[in-house]
């Protein structure tokens, strides 16, 4: 499953993984303005199995670094 990393332009420490390359599924979930950062592989997702499970079920995962 391809996973795309986005950064919230309004909050420098807020990021999101999305299964949608456009990030459209993020706009409805948060008030941030998202910008695409990069494509990540599943083994690069350091937030663990909970993040992967959420991605598979919801299509996105928002987190702070």
C-alpha positions as CSV (number, residue, x, y, z in Angstrom):
1,X,0.0,0.0,0.0
2,X,1.5,3.4,-1.0
3,X,1.6,5.9,1.9
4,X,2.1,9.6,1.4
5,X,3.5,12.0,4.1
6,X,2.0,15.5,4.4
7,X,2.9,18.4,6.7
8,X,0.5,20.9,8.2
9,X,1.5,24.4,6.9
10,X,0.0,26.0,10.0
11,X,1.7,23.7,12.6
12,X,5.3,22.8,12.0
13,X,5.2,19.7,14.2
14,X,2.0,18.2,12.8
15,X,2.2,15.6,10.1
16,X,-0.1,13.0,8.5
17,X,0.2,9.8,6.6
18,X,-2.4,9.3,3.9
19,X,-3.2,6.5,1.4
20,X,-4.5,9.3,-0.9
21,X,-1.8,11.0,-2.9
22,X,-3.9,14.2,-3.1
23,X,-4.4,14.3,0.7
24,X,-8.1,15.1,0.2
25,X,-9.1,12.7,3.0
26,X,-7.1,15.0,5.4
27,X,-9.0,18.2,4.6
28,X,-12.2,16.9,6.2
29,X,-10.5,15.6,9.3
30,X,-8.5,18.6,10.4
31,X,-8.4,22.4,9.8
32,X,-4.8,22.4,8.6
33,X,-3.6,23.2,5.2
34,X,-1.6,20.2,4.1
35,X,1.4,20.1,1.8
36,X,2.9,16.9,0.3
37,X,6.3,16.0,1.6
38,X,7.2,12.5,0.2
39,X,6.2,8.9,-0.4
40,X,7.1,6.6,2.5
41,X,7.4,2.8,2.7
42,X,5.6,0.9,5.4
43,X,8.8,0.1,7.3
44,X,9.6,3.9,7.5
45,X,6.4,4.5,9.6
46,X,7.9,4.8,13.1
47,X,4.5,5.3,14.8
48,X,4.0,1.5,14.9
49,X,1.3,-1.0,14.2
50,X,-1.5,1.3,15.6
51,X,-0.6,3.8,12.8
52,X,-0.7,1.1,10.2
53,X,-4.0,-0.2,11.4
54,X,-5.5,3.3,11.4
55,X,-4.1,3.8,7.8
56,X,-5.7,0.6,6.6
57,X,-9.0,1.3,8.2
58,X,-9.4,5.1,7.8
59,X,-6.9,6.0,5.0
60,X,-5.0,8.6,7.1
61,X,-3.1,9.0,10.3
62,X,-2.3,12.4,11.9
63,X,0.5,12.8,14.4
64,X,2.9,15.3,16.0
65,X,6.6,15.0,16.0
